[in-house]
């Protein structure tokens, strides 16, 4: 244990003292926040006021289009239509001409008869907004003809929210569509987080082994430290490096987000878009949004966070030991990173299978795919994180962890056999067949 601790301490100090570690740890959250700020600035810089001429022969939309900071509308008579189109070609002031033809009481020709001429590319959202304005106005007119007011329509709409009660060993839990959406989003976050962290730090162990092997430092270390202790110490040292980075990243991101909260708000819908949404929902949005917010809050407060956090840490730690041991064996077997490609796929495929299989797992968390992927140790760290927010039977969780821990010990033994032989092998390209020979030594 003393040897393992010394190697762990050395590995930790060597990595945290590197300039790359300091730069990556400090500038990664700054880069993320900077990218958010850059997107906001680019979206602001890309904004342009659009001037649109409207020729409304039907006379139905005189009050539909109201000018905003982003869009300026001006109405013209039909006599100016040809002149507007001719002017449009070389105009820097006018960007589009909207022509609405005459129509009858059925409005049938307006379905495909409205034309928009422009001298620039209009985005999908802009075209959708125009179509929505026209469609909503015609819908309002049709309802008015039948004696139905907007208030009557608002009263007639009756949204339904089904409460789903789940009877499990932990008791009866209640959720809804919005609650299930919150669980799904959290499942994806946990799943991708554990996948990325396992891969990033497992590969870091492999590169560290390759670096020491190429520098011949390992030949000196191996004279006084057992190969198994050396490998396990390197893995644990990288684990503490990962935890240190997590703590620093979380602290920096929280500080930056508290200083620059406006960066989040700028991604929300614009005032014009919110106005259109409110016009379409006819005042029902207040109750609906309030109910949705309450459902989200109830779901978040109803989750078993101690279980989720403990499960995440257990599966991250065990999954990291499982894959980092394998990647350490790869690093000990090769002379450079190019030669690792023949082995990398063995570690990548199970995790990728867990990520893509989790899509079907989230649709049916209690299905056979979710169960077996949660039991197979190479996919269980990812698969179980996709299921944990929905509630997993205690016996399944304990069985999955037990299988994973047993597999970790087996993988550490397997990797140590490869490591102790491969760490001093040079100039020979390894293979799986060669690995089998080393295990029998």
LINURJO-V581839 format. One record per residue. NEAR is the number of other ideal C-beta (glycine too) atoms within 10 Angstrom. Layout:
near
NEAR
NEAR
This chain:
near
6
7
15
20
13
15
22
20
14
15
23
20
13
16
20
15
9
12
7
8
15
12
10
13
18
13
12
15
19
12
12
14
18
13
10
17
15
11
13
17
11
10
11
9
8
7
11
9
11
17
16
20
24
18
19
20
13
17
9
17
19
11
7
17
20
10
12
14
10
14
18
16
17
12
13
15
9
12
8
14
17
9
12
20
15
10
15
17
9
8
14
7
8
19
20
21
23
21
19
19
14
12
18
9
8
9
15
10
13
18
11
7
14
18
13
14
15
16
14
9
6
16
9
7
10
17
12
12
16
19
12
14
16
19
13
14
16
18
12
17
13
13
14
11
9
7
7
13
11
13
10
11
14
12
11
8
10
6
8
5
12
7
10
11
8
12
8
12
8
12
7
8
16
12
21
19
13
16
23
16
15
20
20
16
11
19
20
17
12
23
24
15
14
23
19
12
17
26
18
12
21
24
19
17
25
25
13
21
26
21
14
22
22
13
10
9
11
19
12
11
15
15
7
9
18
15
20
17
18
27
28
23
23
27
26
19
24
22
20
16
22
19
15
15
19
13
11
15
16
11
11
18
15
11
12
18
14
8
10
13
9
9
16
11
8
14
10
9
10
14
11
14
13
12
13
17
12
13
14
13
15
13
11
16
14
10
11
13
11
10
14
17
11
12
20
15
12
15
20
13
8
14
17
14
10
8
16
15
10
11
21
17
11
17
24
22
17
19
28
24
24
27
25
29
26
23
28
29
28
30
28
28
28
23
15
9
15
8
14
19
10
15
21
15
9
13
22
12
12
19
21
15
16
26
19
11
18
27
11
14
27
19
11
12
23
13
13
8
15
24
18
13
25
28
16
17
22
22
23
26
30
29
28
30
29
28
28
24
24
21
19
21
13
11
9
16
19
11
14
25
17
11
15
24
15
11
17
19
12
13
19
22
12
15
25
21
18
25
25
19
20
25
23
12
15
10
5
11
10
22
12
9
7
15
18
10
10
18
11
6
7
